[in-house]
Amino acid sequence: MTDLAWIDATLRSARPQAVGALLRYFRDLDQTEEAFQEACLRALKNWPVNGPPRDPVAWLILVGRNVALDDVRRRRRTEALPAEEIISDLDDAEADLAERLDSSHYRDDVLRLLFICCHPDLPATQQIALALRIVSGLTVKEIARAFLVSESAMEQRITRAKARVAQADVPFETPGAVERAERLGAVAAMVYLLFNEGYSASGGDVQVRVPLCEEAIRLVRLLLKLFPGEPEIMGLAALLMLQHARAPARLAADGSIVLLEDQDRGLWDRDLIAEGLALIDKAARHRRPGAYQVQAAIAGVHASAGRPEDTDWSEIDSLYAVLERLQPSPVVTLNRAVAVSKSQGPAAALAMLDALAGPLAGYFHFFGVKGALLMQLGRSQEARVAFDQAIALAHTPAEAAHIRQHLDRLIRDAEPTSHRRMG
Amino acid sequence: MLYAFLCYHDEAVVNGWTKEEDEAVLAKRHLVTDKLAANGKLGPALRLMPTTTATTVRMGRDPVVLDGPFAETKEALLGFYVIDCASLEEAIEHARQIGRDEKVVFEIRPVKLFLPGSKVA
C-alpha cells in the first residue's frame, strides 16, 4: 500500500471521531468542516515527510483546532501557535491529548455527529445525504450519483438540511443514559435507512448504490466499536452484513433481480456471513431481543442453508412470529405468510393475506406474493390479475421484469394445451 | 526455534479496505509465506475477525463476561503466523518481507509450547 493510499484510508477512518470532536469544540458545522478540511490538507503535506503520527485522530483534532485559532490570532496580529511540523515531536503534548480523547468523549462526539443528521424535521433522504456528507465525508458529487440526482440539486438539498440543523438546538453537554439510548436508536434507524436506500434501490441503476450499503456497514461497525455491549447494534450489524453478503448473487447480468431461491450461493460472501452469525451469537447472550436481532436471525437462517431446500422455514416462521410481536406491521405478516407457504403450503399462506389486502393495497410485494401463491394453487386467472397489479406498482424496471417472468411462465404453462388443441 | 508473529494493525483502516485492496495485501503476503510453506517452515497461520466480534472472559471469584477485546487499542491483534526460524535475525527478516509496504506492526515472540491440535479449518 502506498503512502498516499494509506493516508487516504487513515483520513477516512479518522473522520467521524475527528469531526465529532471538532464540532464539540466549534459548535458550528461549517466551521468544523473547514477546520477538518484544512487539517487533512496539512496531513497530506506533512505525513509523507515526517512520517505518520502515532495517533492520527488526535493529530487531526489538534491541528484542526490550531488552524482555526491561528486564523483568529493572525487577524489579531499576535503570535502564531507552533506549526504542525513540530507537533509530532511534542510527544508529551500529543500523548496528553490522546489520553484525554481516548476516554468516553469519542463515543459521545461521534454519536452526536450522527444524531444531528437524524433531526426529525428532515425527511429520511435528507438525513442520509447529510450523514454521508458530514460523517462519511463523501463528496456532493458522489452522493448525488448514489441518489441519481444532479449535483446542484444535491448541493441544495444538503445546504438546506444543514441550515435546518444549524437552527435546531443541538445539545452539546454529555448525554445521560436515557438520552444516549434514544440517540443510539435514532442513529441506528438512520443507518438502516441508508443501507436500504442502497439495497432496495427504489428507482434506477442498482450498481451505483452498492457504496451506500458499504458505507452503512462501515458506520455500523463504528457504532459497534463505540457501544460494544448493545445487542441491538450487534443485531443491526449482523443484519446488514448478512444481507450484503448476498449482493454478488442478487443481480443477473441484465440487471434483473435474482430471487433468494435462485441465487448462486457460491457467490455469497462467506466472510461477511461468518461475521454476521458470530454477532448474532454475541447478541443472544444478552437475552434482550429486539427487531434488528430477530431480522438478523432470519437472514442467518437463510445464510446457513447450503441449498434453498435446506432452509428451515418453520424456524423462519417462528422468528417472524416474534417480530410480529416486537414490531407489528402488515409487511412483517406478509413475510411470515411467505414462510408459512413454504412450511405449511400456499393455502394457509393465502388465508393470512386476506387481512392484509387493505393496509397493503399499494404495495408491490403484496401482489407479487399473492400472485405467486395463486399460481401455486393453480388459480392462474386470479394470479394474472395480481401480477398485473404488481407490475403497475413496480418502482424499478428490474421489479417489473421479475413479475413479468411469472406472467411468462403462466402463459407458457397455458400454451401447450392450446397447441394441442390447434394440432 | 518456532516464533509467533503477532500482527497488529489499525483495524479501522483494515476494515475500510475494499475487497480488491484486501486481496492485494493477502496476495503480496502469499509471495513470502508460500515459499516458507514450501520449505516446511510455516506453521499455523490465522486471521481473526474484527475485535467487534470479540468477547472477553475475565476470571475471578465471579467471572465477568464482557463484550469487546481484551484491550481497546488503536492497533489491534488481527492474526498471527507461526514460523520456524534459525535465529531472531532471520525472524526479523521474515517480518520485514511479510509486512513490506504495509503499516502493520509485528510482535515476534518465541514459542514455548506448540500443540498442533486436531482441527483442520
Interface residues (C-beta under 8 A of the other chain):
Chain A: M1 T2 A5 W6 A9 T10 R12 S13 A14 P52 D55 R218 R221 L222 L224 K225 P228 G229 M234 A237 A274 E275 A278 L279 K282 R285
Chain B: D10 A12 V13 N15 G16 W17 E21 V25 M49 P50 T51 T52 T53 T55 V65 L66 D67 G68 K74 D101 E102 K103
